[in-house]
Amino acid sequence: MVKRKVIQAVAGAGKTYAITHNLDSDKRYLFLTYTNGNVGNLQRGLIDSHADTNKYLVSTFPKFIIDWVINPFKTVLVPEGVGTYIGFSSYPPATDPRKPGYYTQDKARHYLDKWKYLYLNRLSGLAIYQKSNDKKFWDKVFERLSKYVDEVVVDEYQDLTGKDLKILAQLMKQKYVDVTLVGDVYQSQVQKSEQKTVAPYSGSWQDIEQVLYKIFGKGIEIDTESMKASRRIGHGVAKFIQDKLDIAITSDGRHVGKVQISESVEDVVTILEKKPIILVWNSRITVPKEYVSLNWGYSKGDTLSLVLIVLTKDTENYLFSSQDNTLTPQTRNKLYVALSRSENDVHLVSSDLWKSYLKNKNK
């Protein structure tokens, strides 16, 4: 029986190291991830682990669809004529049915431009559409895959949404190869993306767990313990995240950072003398040019030495108001990302205090 596993890996848990350094030497692996940047991270990890280069491949998810789902079945693809494609186009197709140039999904031109290039952003749609013609299409895809691969490891799986997520669900439900999904559902929806759909992981962990079972099937194993400890943050920061955001994260103890709340302009000046990285909600928040700043979401994946976070009104109220305030999943996730970047202390500054600091500085 094949293994289907989902690992919840908290921020700073050493996810990339774990999945690239603990390989079974008797297995052949296919590593998938959403971005080219993370492909590079995986490749570096595998090189560092001295893994046998004949035993693994690393690919983006779109390239997986091209190489393993579309190209091998080119001659039998539907709609009729779509298999005559000669390449791939990153240009966006027409999406408004009311305007000229739009074609429905049962027409080859829905997926092909007039030069017979496949639209890259409709690859997943084309793959999903194949089942309308051949109920055993996915069975054939994964049976063929099993001739070359024993286990598929999907890194940062929480970044896959929409039709990509539907394909991932097909992968998790097949019977030919082992599959391990690794990621942090609380880091979904934190960066701008061309994807029109959002990740479905929101609410409490119990809610998210039920979503995972609904999407991937009841037969999956969910592991929330093996990558629960962050190697980046200190116990104080981990406890703050647990208490305030209800996210199960601990520290492995190698760092001793805690969350500090600034009370005055003088506090802010003292912190800034230490040259922290300043994390802001977006680029509209003014930061003096002598300091380095990042948006909360864009700091995902970074390990920083010292962090100052300029809070928004909503997050201030959520963290410190006695009233029963809530955050959208996207805002909660961005705040979690910001809070989990520093190896040392995390300094929180209210929006009003930050404005006071700027006003005082510009006198």
C-alpha positions as CSV (number, residue, x, y, z in Angstrom):
1,M,0.0,0.0,0.0
2,V,1.3,3.4,-0.9
3,K,2.1,6.0,1.7
4,R,0.3,9.4,1.6
5,K,1.6,11.8,4.2
6,V,1.1,15.5,5.0
7,I,3.7,17.1,7.3
8,Q,2.9,20.4,9.0
9,A,6.3,22.1,9.2
10,V,6.4,25.3,11.2
11,A,8.5,28.4,10.3
12,G,12.2,27.7,10.8
13,A,11.8,24.0,11.3
14,G,14.5,23.1,8.9
15,K,12.1,21.7,6.4
16,T,14.4,21.8,3.3
17,Y,17.2,20.1,5.2
18,A,14.9,17.4,6.5
19,I,13.4,16.4,3.2
20,T,16.7,16.5,1.3
21,H,18.9,14.7,3.9
22,N,16.7,11.8,5.0
23,L,16.3,9.9,1.8
24,D,16.0,6.2,1.3
25,S,18.9,5.1,-0.8
26,D,16.7,2.4,-2.4
27,K,14.1,4.9,-3.6
28,R,13.9,7.2,-6.7
29,Y,12.5,10.6,-5.8
30,L,10.7,13.4,-7.7
31,F,10.7,16.7,-5.8
32,L,8.0,19.3,-6.7
33,T,7.6,22.8,-5.6
34,Y,5.8,25.9,-6.8
35,T,8.6,28.4,-7.4
36,N,11.9,28.3,-9.3
37,G,13.6,29.8,-6.2
38,N,12.5,26.9,-4.1
39,V,13.7,24.5,-6.8
40,G,17.2,26.0,-6.2
41,N,16.8,25.5,-2.5
42,L,16.0,21.9,-2.9
43,Q,18.8,21.3,-5.4
44,R,21.3,22.9,-3.0
45,G,20.0,20.7,-0.2
46,L,20.3,17.6,-2.2
47,I,23.8,18.4,-3.3
48,D,24.8,19.1,0.3
49,S,23.3,15.7,1.3
50,H,25.5,13.9,-1.3
51,A,22.4,12.2,-2.6
52,D,22.8,10.1,-5.7
53,T,22.0,12.4,-8.6
54,N,20.6,9.4,-10.5
55,K,18.0,8.9,-7.8
56,Y,16.2,12.2,-7.9
57,L,14.6,14.9,-10.0
58,V,13.6,18.4,-8.9
59,S,10.9,20.3,-10.8
60,T,8.3,23.1,-10.5
61,F,4.7,22.0,-10.4
62,P,3.9,23.5,-13.8
63,K,6.9,21.6,-15.3
64,F,5.7,18.4,-13.7
65,I,2.4,18.9,-15.5
66,I,4.2,19.4,-18.8
67,D,6.7,16.6,-18.4
68,W,4.5,13.9,-16.8
69,V,0.9,14.8,-17.6
70,I,0.7,16.6,-20.9
71,N,3.7,15.7,-23.1
72,P,3.6,11.9,-22.7
73,F,-0.1,11.8,-23.8
74,K,0.1,14.4,-26.5
75,T,-1.5,12.2,-29.2
76,V,-4.6,11.5,-27.2
77,L,-5.3,14.8,-25.6
78,V,-8.7,16.5,-25.9
79,P,-10.2,18.7,-27.2
80,E,-9.4,17.6,-30.7
81,G,-6.4,19.4,-32.1
82,V,-4.9,20.5,-28.8
83,G,-2.2,17.9,-29.1
84,T,-0.7,19.8,-32.1
85,Y,0.9,22.4,-29.8
86,I,4.5,23.3,-30.7
87,G,5.5,25.0,-27.5
88,F,4.3,27.1,-24.5
89,S,3.2,30.7,-24.1
90,S,3.3,32.8,-21.0
91,Y,1.0,35.4,-22.6
92,P,-2.5,35.5,-20.9
93,P,-5.4,34.2,-23.0
94,A,-8.8,35.9,-23.3
95,T,-10.9,35.3,-20.2
96,D,-14.0,37.3,-20.8
97,P,-16.7,35.2,-22.7
98,R,-18.3,38.4,-23.9
99,K,-15.3,39.5,-25.9
100,P,-13.8,38.2,-29.2
101,G,-11.0,35.8,-28.8
102,Y,-12.5,33.8,-26.0
103,Y,-13.1,30.0,-26.5
104,T,-14.8,27.6,-24.2
105,Q,-12.9,24.8,-22.5
106,D,-14.2,22.2,-25.0
107,K,-12.3,24.0,-27.9
108,A,-8.6,23.6,-28.6
109,R,-8.2,27.3,-28.9
110,H,-9.1,27.7,-25.2
111,Y,-5.7,26.2,-24.5
112,L,-3.8,27.2,-27.7
113,D,-3.0,30.6,-29.2
114,K,-3.2,31.0,-33.0
115,W,0.4,30.0,-33.4
116,K,-0.3,26.6,-31.6
117,Y,1.5,27.5,-28.3
118,L,-0.1,26.2,-25.2
119,Y,-1.0,28.8,-22.6
120,L,1.0,28.1,-19.5
121,N,-1.7,29.3,-17.2
122,R,-4.1,26.8,-18.6
123,L,-2.0,23.7,-18.3
124,S,-3.7,22.6,-15.1
125,G,-7.1,23.2,-16.7
126,L,-6.1,21.1,-19.7
127,A,-4.9,18.3,-17.5
128,I,-8.1,18.3,-15.5
129,Y,-10.2,18.4,-18.6
130,Q,-8.7,15.0,-19.9
131,K,-10.9,13.1,-17.5
132,S,-14.0,14.2,-19.4
133,N,-12.8,12.0,-22.3
134,D,-11.0,9.2,-20.4
135,K,-12.1,8.2,-16.9
136,K,-8.8,6.4,-16.4
137,F,-6.6,9.2,-17.6
138,W,-5.0,9.9,-14.1
139,D,-4.6,6.2,-13.5
140,K,-2.5,6.0,-16.7
141,V,-0.5,9.1,-15.7
142,F,0.5,7.7,-12.3
143,E,1.1,4.2,-13.5
144,R,3.6,5.6,-16.0
145,L,5.2,7.8,-13.3
146,S,5.7,4.7,-11.1
147,K,8.1,3.2,-13.7
148,Y,10.5,6.0,-13.0
149,V,9.7,7.3,-9.5
150,D,9.0,5.6,-6.1
151,E,8.1,8.7,-4.1
152,V,7.0,12.2,-4.9
153,V,7.8,14.9,-2.3
154,V,5.9,18.2,-2.7
155,D,7.5,21.1,-0.9
156,E,5.5,24.2,0.1
157,Y,2.4,22.4,-1.0
158,Q,0.2,25.1,0.7
159,D,1.1,27.4,-2.3
160,L,-0.9,25.3,-4.7
161,T,-4.5,26.5,-5.3
162,G,-7.3,26.1,-7.8
163,K,-6.8,23.5,-10.5
164,D,-3.2,22.9,-9.3
165,L,-4.7,21.8,-6.0
166,K,-7.1,19.5,-7.9
167,I,-4.1,17.8,-9.6
168,L,-2.4,17.5,-6.2
169,A,-5.5,15.8,-4.9
170,Q,-5.3,13.3,-7.8
171,L,-1.7,12.6,-6.9
172,M,-2.6,12.0,-3.3
173,K,-5.4,9.6,-4.1
174,Q,-3.5,7.4,-6.6
175,K,-2.2,3.9,-5.8
176,Y,1.2,3.7,-7.5
177,V,3.8,5.9,-5.7
178,D,4.3,7.2,-2.2
179,V,3.6,10.9,-1.7
180,T,4.8,13.3,1.0
181,L,3.5,16.8,1.2
182,V,5.5,19.2,3.4
183,G,4.6,22.8,4.1
184,D,3.1,25.3,6.6
185,V,-0.6,26.0,6.0
186,Y,-0.2,29.1,8.1
187,Q,2.2,30.5,5.5
188,S,-0.3,30.3,2.7
189,Q,-1.6,33.5,1.0
190,V,1.2,35.7,2.3
191,Q,2.8,36.8,-1.0
192,K,1.3,38.4,-4.1
193,S,0.6,35.9,-6.8
194,E,-0.9,35.7,-10.2
195,Q,-3.2,32.9,-9.0
196,K,-6.8,34.0,-8.9
197,T,-7.8,31.5,-6.2
198,V,-6.7,31.4,-2.6
199,A,-5.6,28.5,-0.4
200,P,-8.5,26.9,1.5
201,Y,-6.6,26.6,4.8
202,S,-8.2,28.8,7.4
203,G,-9.7,28.8,10.8
204,S,-8.4,26.6,13.7
205,W,-6.2,23.6,13.2
206,Q,-9.2,21.3,13.6
207,D,-10.9,23.2,10.7
208,I,-7.7,22.9,8.6
209,E,-7.3,19.2,9.4
210,Q,-10.8,18.5,8.1
211,V,-10.1,20.5,4.9
212,L,-7.0,18.3,4.4
213,Y,-9.0,15.1,4.8
214,K,-11.7,16.5,2.4
215,I,-9.2,17.4,-0.3
216,F,-6.8,14.5,-0.1
217,G,-8.9,11.7,1.3
218,K,-9.4,10.1,4.7
219,G,-6.5,7.7,4.1
220,I,-3.8,10.3,4.5
221,E,-1.5,10.5,7.5
222,I,-1.2,14.0,9.1
223,D,2.1,14.6,11.0
224,T,2.0,17.7,13.3
225,E,4.9,16.7,15.6
226,S,8.1,15.9,13.6
227,M,8.6,19.5,12.4
228,K,6.9,21.4,15.2
229,A,10.1,22.9,16.7
230,S,11.6,26.0,15.1
231,R,15.3,26.2,14.9
232,R,15.0,30.0,14.2
233,I,13.0,31.6,17.0
234,G,13.4,31.6,20.8
235,H,11.0,30.1,23.4
236,G,9.5,33.6,24.1
237,V,8.6,34.3,20.5
238,A,7.2,30.8,20.1
239,K,5.0,31.2,23.2
240,F,3.8,34.6,21.9
241,I,2.8,33.0,18.6
242,Q,1.0,30.1,20.3
243,D,-0.8,32.3,22.8
244,K,-1.8,35.1,20.4
245,L,-2.3,33.3,17.0
246,D,-3.2,29.8,18.2
247,I,-0.5,28.2,16.0
248,A,1.2,25.2,17.4
249,I,4.9,26.1,17.3
250,T,7.8,25.5,19.7
251,S,11.5,26.4,19.8
252,D,14.3,23.9,19.8
253,G,16.1,26.2,22.2
254,R,19.1,27.2,20.1
255,H,18.0,30.9,20.2
256,V,16.6,32.9,23.1
257,G,14.6,35.7,21.5
258,K,11.4,37.1,23.0
259,V,8.8,39.6,22.0
260,Q,9.3,43.2,23.2
261,I,6.6,45.9,23.0
262,S,7.8,49.4,22.5
263,E,6.2,52.0,24.8
264,S,7.8,55.3,23.7
265,V,9.7,57.1,21.0
266,E,12.8,56.7,23.0
267,D,12.3,52.9,23.0
268,V,12.0,53.0,19.2
269,V,15.2,55.1,18.9
270,T,17.1,52.7,21.1
271,I,16.0,49.6,19.1
272,L,16.8,51.3,15.8
273,E,20.4,51.9,17.0
274,K,20.8,48.1,16.8
275,K,19.9,48.2,13.0
276,P,17.0,45.7,13.0
277,I,15.3,44.8,9.8
278,I,12.0,46.7,9.8
279,L,8.9,44.7,8.7
280,V,5.9,46.7,7.5
281,W,2.5,45.7,6.1
282,N,3.2,47.3,2.7
283,S,5.4,49.8,1.0
284,R,3.1,52.7,1.9
285,I,4.4,52.6,5.4
286,T,7.2,55.2,5.6
287,V,10.7,53.9,6.6
288,P,13.7,56.2,6.8
289,K,16.1,55.4,3.9
290,E,19.0,54.4,6.3
291,Y,17.1,51.3,7.4
292,V,16.4,48.1,5.6
293,S,12.7,47.2,5.4
294,L,10.6,44.3,4.0
295,N,6.9,43.7,3.7
296,W,5.6,41.1,6.1
297,G,4.6,38.6,3.3
298,Y,7.8,39.2,1.3
299,S,9.9,38.2,4.3
300,K,8.7,34.6,4.0
301,G,11.7,32.3,3.9
302,D,14.1,34.8,5.4
303,T,16.1,34.3,8.6
304,L,16.9,37.7,10.2
305,S,19.1,38.6,13.1
306,L,16.8,41.2,14.7
307,V,13.4,42.4,13.7
308,L,11.2,45.5,14.4
309,I,7.6,45.0,13.3
310,V,5.4,48.1,12.6
311,L,1.9,46.8,13.5
312,T,-1.3,47.8,11.7
313,K,-4.4,49.0,13.6
314,D,-6.1,45.6,13.0
315,T,-3.3,43.6,14.3
316,E,-2.8,45.8,17.3
317,N,-6.4,45.4,18.3
318,Y,-6.2,41.7,17.8
319,L,-3.1,41.2,19.8
320,F,-3.7,43.6,22.7
321,S,-7.4,44.8,22.9
322,S,-9.7,43.3,25.5
323,Q,-12.4,43.0,22.9
324,D,-13.0,39.9,20.9
325,N,-11.3,40.9,17.6
326,T,-10.6,38.6,14.7
327,L,-8.1,38.7,11.8
328,T,-8.6,37.4,8.3
329,P,-6.6,34.2,7.6
330,Q,-4.4,36.2,5.2
331,T,-3.6,38.9,7.8
332,R,-3.0,36.3,10.5
333,N,-0.6,34.4,8.3
334,K,1.3,37.5,7.3
335,L,1.7,38.4,11.0
336,Y,2.9,34.9,11.8
337,V,5.5,35.2,9.0
338,A,6.7,38.5,10.4
339,L,6.8,37.2,14.0
340,S,8.8,34.1,13.0
341,R,11.7,35.7,11.1
342,S,14.1,36.7,13.9
343,E,16.8,34.6,15.6
344,N,16.8,37.1,18.5
345,D,14.2,39.5,19.9
346,V,11.1,40.7,18.0
347,H,10.2,44.3,18.7
348,L,6.6,45.4,18.2
349,V,5.8,49.1,17.5
350,S,2.2,50.4,17.2
351,S,1.3,52.4,14.1
352,D,0.7,55.5,16.2
353,L,4.0,55.2,17.9
354,W,5.8,54.7,14.6
355,K,4.1,57.9,13.3
356,S,5.3,59.7,16.4
357,Y,8.8,58.5,15.9
358,L,8.8,59.7,12.3
359,K,7.4,63.1,13.3
360,N,10.0,63.5,16.0
361,K,12.8,62.5,13.6
362,N,11.7,65.0,11.0
363,K,11.6,68.0,13.3
